[in-house]
Amino acid sequence: MTEKRMPLVAHLEELRKRLIDDYRAYVKSFISIADPRIREHVDKELDENELLWPQ
């Protein structure tokens, strides 16, 4: 076998990141906020904090 394999822990971390990114996009697809200030705040909270996906 000449191919290098990603360590299991790194693979699981990447899987977790992809699941969170997909779930974040799914949640955001249901959110429609007209006020730009509120929309910016909600987007920031969803992107920067782990409100829906704790460690």
GULUM-961925 format. One record per residue (C-alpha): residue in one letter; x, y, z. Coordinates in steps of 0.001 Angstrom, whole numbers, padded with zeros to 6 digits. Example, Ala and Ser with C-alpha at 12.3 -4.5 7.8 and 13.67 -1.06 7.14 Angstrom:
2
[a,[012300,-004500,007800]]
[s,[013670,-001060,007140]]
//
This chain:
55
[m,[000000,000000,000000]]
[t,[001613,003229,-001118]]
[e,[-001195,005648,-000350]]
[k,[-001030,007534,002908]]
[r,[-004059,007222,005121]]
[m,[-005455,009973,007258]]
[p,[-005328,009059,010954]]
[l,[-008731,008047,012293]]
[v,[-008946,011027,014663]]
[a,[-008242,013489,011852]]
[h,[-010802,011714,009678]]
[l,[-013447,011962,012405]]
[e,[-012670,015637,012990]]
[e,[-013079,016338,009268]]
[l,[-016343,014383,009223]]
[r,[-017624,016378,012210]]
[k,[-016689,019659,010511]]
[r,[-018497,018671,007309]]
[l,[-021601,017571,009237]]
[i,[-021687,020872,011127]]
[d,[-021191,022888,007934]]
[d,[-023990,020978,006204]]
[y,[-026317,021346,009197]]
[r,[-025521,025074,009455]]
[a,[-026434,025534,005780]]
[y,[-029625,023502,006287]]
[v,[-030692,025606,009286]]
[k,[-029885,028857,007482]]
[s,[-032012,027791,004507]]
[f,[-035119,028173,006699]]
[i,[-034208,031608,008061]]
[s,[-035454,034713,006272]]
[i,[-034839,037935,008188]]
[a,[-035720,041260,006560]]
[d,[-033922,043558,008998]]
[p,[-030237,043592,007975]]
[r,[-029018,044275,011526]]
[i,[-030880,041313,012950]]
[r,[-029893,039101,009997]]
[e,[-026228,040035,010500]]
[h,[-026448,039226,014204]]
[v,[-028126,035861,013606]]
[d,[-025626,034938,010882]]
[k,[-022727,035879,013150]]
[e,[-024103,033790,016014]]
[l,[-024669,030771,013777]]
[d,[-021218,031067,012181]]
[e,[-019073,031920,015194]]
[n,[-020813,030305,018159]]
[e,[-021807,026732,018701]]
[l,[-025431,027348,019562]]
[l,[-026766,024359,017649]]
[w,[-023662,022166,017639]]
[p,[-021810,022091,020971]]
[q,[-018315,020668,021350]]
//
